[in-house]
Amino acid sequence: MADVTPPDAEIWPENETTVGVFVQMGTQWRVGVGGPVGLDYNALPFVMRMQGVPPDEQPDLFESIRVMERAAMEEMSEE
C-alpha cells in the first residue's frame, strides 16, 4: 500500500449517498488468501439504514456500490 495521502476528490451531489455508504462499508471487506475478494453484503442493509437510505432507493444504490467495489478491487490488485 502506498504511504501517500490521495488528493481530495470532488463528489457530485447525485453520488454523495453512494460514496457515503461505500466509505462506511470500508471495514466490511472479505479477504481471502490472495487479498480482498469483495464486500460483505450482509452488512450493507444495516449500513444503508444507518445512512438513512430510503428502502425504494436501496436496489439502485446496491448496484452503484457494486460498481465502486469492482473499481476498488481493480485498484487494489494493481498494488
Secondary structure, DSSP 8 states (H G I E B T S, - for coil): ------------GGGHHHHHHHHHGGG-EEEETTEEEEE-GGGHHHHHHHTT--GGGHHHHHHHHHHHHHHHHHHHHT-
